[in-house]
Amino acid sequence: MRVVSLTVVSMLLAAGCGPAHDSILITLQEQLRLRPAMQVEDVYKLAHQAAFGNEHLITDAGMARQYLLSELNAVNADDTEPLVERLNGSGTLVRVNLRPFKARGFDPQRLVDAMLASAKAFHPNPEEFERSWQDIVQAAESGSVPWSADALRTFAAARRAEGYPAVHHSDVYNRRYQPAYRVLTSVEAATAAKR
């Protein structure tokens, strides 16, 4: 049985990683507040990660560790962004941001272990992606998100035809926010974020 830090559990609950929410729209609104320059592909990436997890990134444990250490070495330690951000409405999947992870002195090996455990524990769910995407399209139709419903439908239809591939963040998002994070289950995130 894993012992999970109460501080980290409190942090996850405060970030909304607790009882289920009905829709990805709460998460999307949180992301828009933090990163208002999100483009359609960034919205897709959010919904994709929420439904498919991180399995596509974990093909070799040694390479995953090497890539993480390289990225941690390249980012500045900075505690101004949230350590943990919810990805899906239920809070079962989160992003762990690397800059605050580094700033707080957490152990990179715990993060690698959490990545591997998350990839094994989480089961991709295309139906969840479709439900989430439909919620996002409806929000666009009502004007409560800043993208056109047609642009969202077109982008998702092309990715669906390709078998729901993972995509990169938009150039705008990369330039503005320099994303550096890992996708984990919230349980594994709590395990990784302790000293």
Phi, psi and omega in degrees: 000135180276142173262122184251132180300129178296327178298316181291319178299317178300318179297317180295318179295320179295329178280001179091014182266056182228235182303150186298142169252159187280341190211156174290348184298327176297315178297317180297319178296321176298317180294321178295324177296318181282324188221074186295347180272014179305140176252174182303318181294333177288325176294316177301315181300318178300309181295323179296311179299322181294330182260332186248349178069212186245008187305325183296341181271342188256092176251336182210122184300318180296318179292322178299318179294314181298317180294318178298311181299320178297316181292319177299321179295327184278335182272151174278139174294125185205122184259021182272343176259159180298143174293317185235134175230130179295142176256319182242165184302326182280345181078012180284338177238140182221162167259133172254114182283134187285328181297310177291331176301314179292317182299328182271000174072029179286159185279118179302326180296325176298323179291319176300313179300320179293323177298313181295316180294322179296317180299325179282325187278328186268136180252119179306146185221089180301327179296322177296320176301312182298317178297314180297317182295322177296320176300318181293318178297317178297322177296322177294319179298326180273355178083014182269358170228155191274021179243157178280144178300321180296318179297320178295314180299315182297313181298313182293323179298319179294318179290323177300316180297334179270000179088031178058056179288157169289148177234166176274159172296156178295159176300320179300312181297315180299315180294315186286319191246346180044063186298137177211101184204172172230145179267127182221161166289153182296327178296316180290328177297319178297324178290321183287327186267060172213156184272000000 
